[in-house]
Amino acid sequence: MGHPYLRPILHRGIIVCLDEEKWFVDVGFGGPGPQSAICLTRKGWQPSGHREYRAEWDEDMVYLYLSEDGKEMLMFQFLDDYADEVDFLGPNMMCSMVPTAMFYREFVVSRKMPNGHRSMNLEAVTLVEDGVRQVIPLHSEEEMKEAAKKYFGIVL
């Protein structure tokens, strides 16, 4: 099932308790993450956008699986436990300021949409709509700026 050791905290999601059920909400992950809340206490697959997700528990550890096109993969592994904001300072600095970290080396934009998601780096824009993936290559800085404005409303 997941890793044989507890990996460092690199991301923060939200677990909401409603009527004795626990729901996972992660509005900032982008890409293949759920587009809606996923009930962690229900058995079986749950639809979210054009994908399905299911949760498994092992004591306090939660494993959230993704199913797409008949393939299943582990999406997230996390503890159902309280974390102080200070717990994220080190990992946040590591992910954004260390020269080998992706968010330091690369320009990355990701946005959930009602029926999919959009992402962009310096090389391409990727649009996923109703399960259909389209990659638009970017050949110049001008094309990158136009794509940022067109697909994300970002003026560079």
C-alpha positions as CSV (number, residue, x, y, z in Angstrom):
1,M,0.0,0.0,0.0
2,G,2.0,3.3,0.2
3,H,5.5,3.9,1.4
4,P,7.0,1.8,4.3
5,Y,7.9,5.1,6.1
6,L,6.2,8.4,6.8
7,R,7.2,11.0,4.2
8,P,7.6,14.6,5.2
9,I,4.6,16.9,5.1
10,L,4.7,18.6,1.7
11,H,1.1,19.6,1.1
12,R,-1.9,20.6,3.2
13,G,-5.4,19.4,2.5
14,I,-8.6,19.8,4.7
15,I,-10.6,17.1,6.4
16,V,-14.2,18.2,7.2
17,C,-16.4,16.3,9.6
18,L,-20.1,16.3,8.8
19,D,-22.7,14.0,10.3
20,E,-20.1,11.6,11.5
21,E,-18.5,11.3,8.1
22,K,-15.1,12.6,7.1
23,W,-14.6,14.5,3.8
24,F,-11.3,15.3,2.1
25,V,-11.2,18.7,0.4
26,D,-8.1,19.9,-1.5
27,V,-8.8,23.0,-3.5
28,G,-5.2,23.8,-4.3
29,F,-3.7,20.5,-5.7
30,G,-4.8,20.9,-9.3
31,G,-4.3,18.4,-12.0
32,P,-5.5,14.9,-11.2
33,G,-6.7,15.7,-7.7
34,P,-10.5,15.5,-6.9
35,Q,-12.7,18.3,-8.2
36,S,-15.1,17.9,-5.3
37,A,-15.1,16.6,-1.7
38,I,-14.5,12.9,-1.3
39,C,-16.0,11.1,1.6
40,L,-13.2,9.2,3.4
41,T,-15.6,7.1,5.5
42,R,-17.5,5.5,2.6
43,K,-16.5,2.3,0.9
44,G,-16.1,2.1,-2.9
45,W,-15.4,4.5,-5.7
46,Q,-16.8,8.0,-5.7
47,P,-17.1,10.2,-8.9
48,S,-15.4,13.6,-9.0
49,G,-15.2,15.3,-12.4
50,H,-14.4,12.6,-15.0
51,R,-12.4,10.5,-12.5
52,E,-13.3,8.3,-9.5
53,Y,-11.6,8.1,-6.1
54,R,-11.7,5.8,-3.1
55,A,-10.2,5.9,0.3
56,E,-8.7,3.2,2.4
57,W,-7.7,3.4,6.1
58,D,-4.8,1.8,8.0
59,E,-5.1,3.1,11.6
60,D,-4.7,6.9,11.2
61,M,-3.2,6.7,7.7
62,V,-5.5,7.4,4.8
63,Y,-4.8,6.2,1.3
64,L,-6.7,8.0,-1.5
65,Y,-6.7,6.1,-4.8
66,L,-7.6,7.5,-8.3
67,S,-9.2,5.5,-11.1
68,E,-9.0,6.8,-14.6
69,D,-9.4,4.9,-17.9
70,G,-9.5,1.6,-16.0
71,K,-6.2,2.2,-14.2
72,E,-5.9,2.6,-10.4
73,M,-3.1,4.5,-8.7
74,L,-2.3,5.9,-5.2
75,M,-2.9,9.6,-5.3
76,F,-2.4,10.7,-1.7
77,Q,-1.2,9.2,1.5
78,F,-1.9,11.3,4.6
79,L,-2.5,11.2,8.3
80,D,-5.9,12.1,9.8
81,D,-4.3,14.3,12.4
82,Y,-4.0,18.0,13.3
83,A,-1.1,19.9,11.9
84,D,0.0,23.4,13.1
85,E,0.7,26.0,10.4
86,V,4.4,26.0,11.6
87,D,4.6,22.4,10.4
88,F,4.5,23.7,6.8
89,L,7.1,26.4,7.0
90,G,10.1,24.1,6.3
91,P,8.5,22.1,3.5
92,N,7.0,25.2,1.9
93,M,10.5,26.8,1.8
94,M,12.0,23.6,0.5
95,C,9.4,23.3,-2.3
96,S,9.7,27.0,-3.3
97,M,13.2,28.2,-2.6
98,V,15.6,25.2,-3.0
99,P,17.2,25.3,-6.5
100,T,16.5,21.6,-7.1
101,A,12.8,21.9,-6.2
102,M,10.2,21.8,-9.0
103,F,8.5,25.1,-8.1
104,Y,11.8,26.9,-7.9
105,R,13.1,25.5,-11.3
106,E,9.9,25.7,-13.3
107,F,7.1,28.0,-14.1
108,V,3.9,26.0,-13.3
109,V,0.3,27.1,-13.3
110,S,-2.6,24.8,-12.5
111,R,-6.3,25.4,-12.3
112,K,-9.3,23.3,-11.7
113,M,-12.3,23.8,-14.0
114,P,-15.8,22.5,-13.6
115,N,-15.3,19.7,-16.1
116,G,-11.5,19.2,-15.9
117,H,-8.3,21.2,-15.4
118,R,-5.7,23.4,-17.0
119,S,-2.0,23.5,-16.5
120,M,0.9,25.3,-18.1
121,N,4.6,25.4,-17.9
122,L,7.2,27.1,-20.2
123,E,6.8,24.5,-22.9
124,A,3.0,23.8,-23.2
125,V,-0.5,24.3,-22.0
126,T,-2.4,21.2,-21.1
127,L,-6.2,21.3,-21.2
128,V,-8.3,18.4,-19.9
129,E,-12.0,18.7,-20.5
130,D,-14.5,15.9,-19.9
131,G,-11.6,13.4,-19.9
132,V,-10.2,14.6,-23.2
133,R,-6.6,15.9,-23.0
134,Q,-5.2,18.5,-25.4
135,V,-1.6,19.7,-25.3
136,I,-0.8,23.1,-26.9
137,P,3.0,23.6,-27.4
138,L,4.4,27.0,-26.7
139,H,7.3,28.1,-29.0
140,S,8.1,31.5,-27.7
141,E,7.9,33.8,-24.7
142,E,5.1,35.8,-26.5
143,E,3.0,32.6,-27.0
144,M,3.5,31.8,-23.3
145,K,2.3,35.2,-22.2
146,E,-0.7,35.0,-24.6
147,A,-1.6,31.5,-23.2
148,A,-1.3,32.7,-19.6
149,K,-3.8,35.5,-20.3
150,K,-6.2,33.4,-22.5
151,Y,-6.4,30.3,-20.3
152,F,-5.7,31.6,-16.8
153,G,-6.4,35.4,-16.9
154,I,-2.8,36.1,-15.9
155,V,-1.1,39.1,-17.5
156,L,2.7,38.6,-17.4
